[in-house]
Structures are given as C-alpha cells and as structure tokens.
Amino acid sequence: MAAAASPRKKITSFHPPQRVLLGPGPSNINPRVLAAMSLPVIGYFDPYFVEMMEELKTLLRYAFQTDYALTFPVSGPGSVGMESCFVNLVEPGDKVIVGRNGVFGGRMIENVERCGGIPIIVEDEWGTPVDPNKIDDAFKANPDAKLVAFVHAETSTGCASDAKSIAEVAHKHDAMVIVDAVTSLGGSPIKVKEWNLDAVYSGSQKCLSCTPGLSPITFSERAVDFVKNRKTKVQSWFMDLNLILNYWGNTVRTYHHTAPINSLFGLHESLLLLKEEGIENAWARHQRHYQALKAGLESMGMRYLVKEENRLPQVNTIYVPEGVKNEAEVRQRLLNEFNLEIGAGLGPLAGKVWRIGLMGYSAQSANVMLCLSALGSVLADLGLPVKVGEAEAAAHQSYATQHAAVAQKMRQSAVGKKK
Ligand SMILES: *Cc1c(COP(=O)(O)O)cnc(C)c1O
C-alpha cells in the first residue's frame, strides 16, 4: 500500500533570527569572524593552511599569556578540551584533588572517575571561590595526590577562583594543575606562564566570540613529559596528544583527523581581533561594561550572588527579584519581544538566579543599555516597582564616571612624562 500523502511543509534554507546573546555563551560574533569562515575550504596539508595553523598557535599563546610549545585548538567544544586534559594526565589509580564550587567542577569529578582515577573532592559553596587552604588540607590527608583540578571562572555562578594561589599549593606538593579557563580566556586575566599552570583548556564561543566547537588548550613542558612517558596508553584514541601532535606539532605533519578548516579560519580571525585590541584592553573593556551593567541592575534593586571581589565581569549572576512568580516567562519575553537572550540558573540555582553574560563581542555599551531597558520594561509590566529609564541613567552615569577617571589618569601620566 502506498504511504498516505502527508501535507508536509516544504523544507527551505534555515535562517536563524538575529539575537543579542547575553547568556553564559555562546556570545555574539564579530562579522569579521563570520566572513573569515565563509572563505573557500582548502586541504589540511595545504601550505597556506599549515602557515595559518602556525599563526593560530602563536595567537593562542598570546591569549593564554604563555610560550608553551604545546598550544593548539582541540577539534571539539570546551567539554572535549576538558576531557583531553583528564584522559592525558590521569592514569588509572591516580588521586586527583578536585575543587568543586559549581556545575563544571562536578564534571571534572566525573572525568577523573571515567579515567579510572580517584577523585578527592574539595567542596566550596556555589558562588564562592575554591579555597586554596582546603586544597592544601586535602594534600595532608592525600600526600600522594598527583593532580589538582579546578575551574578558574565558574560560569554556573559567575565566581572567579585564585588560579595562581591554587597552582602554588599544588606545586608545593609536587602535583600538577588542570585549569578550566573556558569562560576566563579573553574576558579576565589568566596568565598561564607567570602562574605556572600545567594544563589549561578553554572554549571558542565565550569571551573569544568565535563559533562554538573548538577548545584551545595549552600544556607545560612538565605536562607534555608526563604524557610522553605514561605507563599506560591514553584510553581515548581521538584525544591522545601523542598522536595529535603528529599533526599539530611543528616537525612532522601526518593525518590524524580532518581539521575543522573553516572553524579554524574563524578562530584565527577572532584571536587576531583580540591581538589588535590588546589583551589588557579587552580585560578592561569587560570590567567597564560590567560596572555599567551593575550600576543599572542595582538601581533596579537587583542583588548579585557573588561577593564583589570574586565576581567575573563576564558572568553577572543576580537573584530573581521576589515579585517575579515565573522567571522563565521573563526570559521568554526578553527573547520574544527584544531578541535578547540571558541565562537561567543551573542545578541548585535553577529558578533562583539569572546569568547575564557580557562576553567578548557581546560586551559593548549598546547591549548593556538594551539589557537594562528590556529587563526594566518587562519587570515594570509585571507590576514590579521598577521605574523604566532609571537603570539606563545609572549605567550612563557609571560610564561617565569611568571615562572621567581614565581621562584624569591620562592627564597625570602626561604631566609625569613632561617632568
Ligand atoms: C561552557 C563551559 C564548558 C563547556 O564548554 P562547551 O563548549 O559547552 O563544551 C566548560 N567549562 C566551563 C567553565 C564553561 O563555562
């Protein structure tokens, strides 16, 4: 019997709407990056491609603030970068101290277990940093621990941890560190070489503002030596760095897997944008827009989850105001009426907080203003005591104060030079 004819909708090309992405990633993408990605595909051994790969590694070292030879983008999202660090550095039976203060620390524990390692879990409350003293205490009970793993910028809470101090503790006990820098890279200071970090992974779609699906990683010489001299084979064929380096290294170039060619064009362009801006300027830009957003949010009576000194400028986690019955409806209205995406809370924070990201190309004043006016008007419409326009005024005032402070500093340094 012939299949019944169904009134199927004809499939046509897919055209996503233009959104303003102020969630926990992905962030909006500079048109230069999208243009680079639409250029013709070439082979992964093409001399032009090989030259671009070398530039990409140089640019990544700049972003990570390091000179580590093993620095390249893993073909896969941040989660694959995470897994690459664990499968290469954890051998069965190894003890790994993991600091958990949010969602992503929990995933690290899962990774350790799947590698046959033994996780030693150090808990800190969600919204507070990983405590280096507790890591030190964990070594007292487990002097044979080989690694410490923690998240530098917890995207689930908006909290930064002190990577430098935690690495110092680990090294004092002759252990190495695995650091999740998915959300910090390009948005707030991470100095891989100066802080002596051993294995660091990141992601392309947060403060680097490239398309999702690539994970820059960097390994110290000590970490590379460990991988080369492992007693057991890395259990993942795809992620075994000993094999991947035959393609991404700079001596031999043999086929490993087909590189995501055009995505790499995009990452090259996004890193070039970072280099052109200057990484310190990029960090300062994230701070500036965070200050303005904060002024606006606080003028609407919003409160932050994280203490000021531990806050990430790129992830603003605020409590949902009490008068809001259904927080999902607010996010939906922002999306439908203003084309604006903000993030929800995860795990124990679900329904309790919103996460407003100011990442990479999304971190600009027009977006801060849109967010404040859109959120203000939806909340006012729901009957909350919010005066539309006040938050924007507070943000403008913050920008003005910050501009004045910068101008004052420049005048002082000009006077200093004349003397
Ligand atoms: C987003 C994120 C990841 C995962 O990255 P994906 O690209 O989504 O796989 C890991 N860690 C942190 C801290 C993140 O914010």
The ligand as an SDF file (V2000), in Angstrom:
LIG
                    3D

 15 15  0  0  0  0  0  0  0  0999 V2000
   30.8940   26.4090   28.6800 C   0  0  0  0  0  0  0  0  0  0  0  0
   31.8070   25.7770   29.6540 C   0  0  0  0  0  0  0  0  0  0  0  0
   32.3380   24.4870   29.4700 C   0  0  0  0  0  0  0  0  0  0  0  0
   31.9090   23.5930   28.3370 C   0  0  0  0  0  0  0  0  0  0  0  0
   32.1600   24.1090   27.0960 O   0  0  0  0  0  0  0  0  0  0  0  0
   31.3180   23.5340   25.8470 P   0  0  0  0  0  0  0  0  0  0  0  0
   31.9100   24.2730   24.6880 O   0  0  0  0  0  0  0  0  0  0  0  0
   29.9020   23.8610   26.1100 O   0  0  0  0  0  0  0  0  0  0  0  0
   31.5560   22.0750   25.7840 O   0  0  0  0  0  0  0  0  0  0  0  0
   33.2400   24.0160   30.3990 C   0  0  0  0  0  0  0  0  0  0  0  0
   33.5970   24.7500   31.4730 N   0  0  0  0  0  0  0  0  0  0  0  0
   33.1000   25.9800   31.6900 C   0  0  0  0  0  0  0  0  0  0  0  0
   33.5550   26.7410   32.8890 C   0  0  0  0  0  0  0  0  0  0  0  0
   32.1960   26.5350   30.7880 C   0  0  0  0  0  0  0  0  0  0  0  0
   31.6950   27.7560   31.0030 O   0  0  0  0  0  0  0  0  0  0  0  0
  1  2  1  0
  2  3  1  0
  2 14  2  0
  3  4  1  0
  3 10  2  0
  4  5  1  0
  5  6  1  0
  6  7  2  0
  6  8  1  0
  6  9  1  0
 10 11  1  0
 11 12  2  0
 12 13  1  0
 12 14  1  0
 14 15  1  0
M  END
$$$$
